[in-house]
């Protein structure tokens, strides 16, 4: 499909602890840059937790005792991860892919939007609001837009890590312990594919993400075992 080597594609079947995932990504990023290890997209779920990005504001953590809170090096503010949410960690060589961070983020957004199109959902981006949104406004009613996917990224020596999280069927009440991504304006909320009335399974979402990734990043994918053994996750 391109001159790039194939990107490895791995899916963890059981929840992975946040700390274990971060430690693995740090190792893999170093290996990609220093040892020529293959690029990797890693799909997983986490146990319920909140993460605080580098721009997180203390007042946006409404209930610090509800779930574990992890400070993280990714950009952005507070977000939630948990069962029913597909997290996709993206370890790609951005230097080899043009050294254009804005273009790379736009591709992450297009990746999610393309996956949503497989379910006839129109995902959109909004200036000043990170992530992918769904317009749920009704004629004659106030505007309502819900976030269906979050994006948080970090680059280390031009290799990316962290990535995206797509709400397939999480417990949306779990978002109530934070102000997600600092967005608290009236008419803005959080949704999921199932909340939109679509009977989408995690496997369905993975198939759509895989297809859209190939289309957007113009890369061949090579299925590979999940990075961590069950006892390490």
C-alpha positions in Angstrom: 0.0 0.0 0.0 2.9 2.3 0.8 6.7 2.2 1.1 6.3 2.1 4.9 6.9 -1.2 6.7 3.8 -2.9 7.9 2.3 -1.5 11.2 1.7 -4.2 13.8 -1.9 -4.4 15.1 -2.5 -6.0 18.5 -5.7 -6.4 20.5 -5.7 -7.3 24.2 -8.7 -9.4 25.2 -8.6 -8.6 28.9 -8.4 -5.3 30.7 -4.9 -3.8 31.0 -3.8 -1.7 33.9 -2.9 1.8 33.0 0.5 1.8 34.6 1.5 -1.4 32.8 0.3 0.0 29.5 2.3 3.2 29.9 5.4 1.3 30.9 5.1 -0.8 27.8 4.6 2.2 25.5 7.7 3.9 26.9 9.7 0.8 26.1 8.3 0.4 22.6 8.8 4.1 21.7 12.4 3.8 22.6 12.7 0.6 20.6 11.1 2.1 17.6 13.5 5.0 17.6 16.7 3.3 18.8 16.3 -0.3 17.5 14.1 0.0 14.5 11.2 -1.9 16.1 8.0 -2.0 14.1 5.4 0.6 14.6 2.4 -0.6 16.6 -1.3 0.1 17.1 -2.5 -1.5 20.4 -6.2 -1.8 21.1 -7.3 -2.5 24.7 -9.7 -1.6 27.5 -8.7 -0.3 31.0 -10.4 -0.9 34.3 -12.3 2.3 35.4 -9.9 5.2 36.0 -9.4 8.9 35.4 -6.3 10.4 33.7 -5.0 13.9 34.1 -3.2 15.3 31.0 -0.6 18.0 31.1 -3.3 20.7 31.0 -5.6 19.3 33.6 -7.2 21.8 36.0 -7.8 20.6 39.6 -11.4 21.8 39.7 -12.3 19.5 36.8 -11.8 16.5 39.1 -15.2 16.4 40.7 -14.9 13.1 42.6 -11.3 12.1 43.3 -12.5 9.0 45.3 -14.6 7.5 42.6 -11.9 5.8 40.6 -8.0 5.8 40.6 -6.6 9.0 39.2 -3.4 8.8 37.1 -1.3 11.8 36.1 0.0 11.3 32.6 2.3 12.9 30.1 -0.2 13.1 27.3 -1.6 16.4 26.2 -5.1 17.5 27.3 -7.1 17.6 30.5 -9.1 15.0 32.4 -10.6 12.0 30.7 -12.1 8.7 31.7 -11.1 5.2 30.6 -13.1 2.0 31.4 -14.8 -1.1 30.2 -16.8 -0.7 27.0 -14.4 2.0 25.7 -12.0 1.0 23.0 -8.6 2.6 23.7 -6.2 2.6 20.8 -2.6 3.4 21.6 -0.7 4.5 18.5 3.1 4.1 18.4 4.1 5.5 15.0 7.2 7.2 13.6 6.0 10.7 12.9 9.4 11.7 11.7 9.2 9.2 8.9 5.6 10.3 8.2 6.4 13.9 7.5 7.2 15.6 10.9 3.9 17.5 10.8 2.2 17.2 14.1 -1.0 19.0 13.1 -1.4 16.7 10.1 -0.8 13.7 12.3 -3.5 14.8 14.8 -5.9 15.5 11.8 -5.2 11.9 10.6 -6.1 10.6 14.1 -9.4 12.5 13.9 -10.0 11.3 10.3 -9.3 7.7 11.5 -12.1 7.9 14.1 -14.5 9.7 11.7 -13.9 7.0 9.1 -14.6 4.3 11.6 -17.8 6.0 12.7 -18.9 6.2 9.1 -19.0 2.4 9.0 -22.0 2.7 11.4 -23.6 5.6 9.5 -22.6 8.0 12.3 -21.3 11.4 11.3 -18.4 12.3 13.5 -17.2 15.9 13.4 -14.4 18.0 14.9 -14.9 21.5 16.4 -12.5 24.4 16.6 -11.3 24.8 20.2 -12.7 21.3 21.3 -10.4 18.3 21.1 -11.8 15.0 20.0 -14.7 13.8 17.8 -18.3 15.0 18.3 -21.8 14.0 17.2 -24.4 16.6 16.6 -27.6 15.5 18.4 -29.6 18.7 17.9 -33.3 18.5 17.1 -35.2 21.0 15.1 -36.5 23.8 17.3 -34.5 22.6 20.3 -31.3 24.0 21.8 -28.1 22.8 20.2 -26.7 19.5 21.6 -23.4 18.0 20.7 -21.9 14.9 22.4 -18.3 13.7 22.4 -17.9 10.2 21.2 -14.1 9.9 21.1 -11.2 11.6 22.8 -7.7 12.2 21.5 -4.6 12.6 23.6 -1.1 12.4 22.3 2.5 12.7 23.2 5.6 12.6 21.0 9.0 11.4 22.2 11.8 11.9 19.7 9.2 12.0 17.0 7.6 8.7 17.9 3.9 9.0 19.0 2.3 7.3 22.0 -1.1 7.5 23.8 -3.7 7.9 21.1 -7.6 7.7 20.9 -10.5 6.4 22.9 -13.8 5.5 21.3 -16.9 5.1 23.4 -18.5 1.9 22.3 -20.6 1.0 25.3 -19.0 2.4 28.5 -21.1 3.4 31.6 -21.6 7.0 30.7 -22.3 7.9 34.4 -18.6 7.2 35.0 -17.8 10.5 33.2 -19.7 12.4 35.9 -16.7 12.4 38.3 -14.8 14.7 36.0 -15.3 17.6 33.6 -14.3 15.6 30.5 -11.5 17.4 28.7 -12.5 20.6 30.5 -15.7 21.0 28.5 -18.6 22.1 30.7 -20.7 24.3 28.4 -24.4 23.8 28.2 -25.5 21.6 25.4 -22.3 19.5 25.4 -22.1 16.0 26.7 -20.7 12.5 26.2 -22.2 9.7 24.1 -21.3 6.2 22.8 -22.3 4.1 19.8 -24.7 2.1 21.9 -26.1 5.3 23.5 -26.9 6.4 19.9 -29.0 3.3 19.6 -26.6 1.2 17.6 -26.0 -2.4 18.7 -22.2 -2.2 18.1 -19.9 -4.8 19.7 -16.2 -4.2 20.5 -15.3 -6.6 17.7 -17.5 -4.5 15.3 -15.7 -1.4 16.4 -12.3 -3.0 16.0 -13.1 -4.0 12.4 -14.2 -0.5 11.6 -11.1 1.0 13.2 -8.8 -1.4 11.3 -10.4 -0.5 7.9 -10.3 3.2 8.6 -6.7 3.1 9.8 -5.6 1.5 6.5 -7.5 4.1 4.5 -6.2 7.2 6.4 -2.6 6.2 7.2 -2.1 4.3 3.9 -0.4 1.5 5.8 -0.5 -2.3 5.7 -1.3 -3.9 9.0 0.1 -7.1 10.4 -1.8 -8.8 13.2 0.5 -9.6 16.2 -0.1 -10.9 19.7 -1.0 -8.5 22.4 2.1 -6.9 24.0 1.5 -8.0 27.7 0.8 -11.4 29.1 -2.2 -11.7 31.3 -0.2 -11.8 34.4 1.6 -8.5 33.4 -1.5 -6.6 32.4 
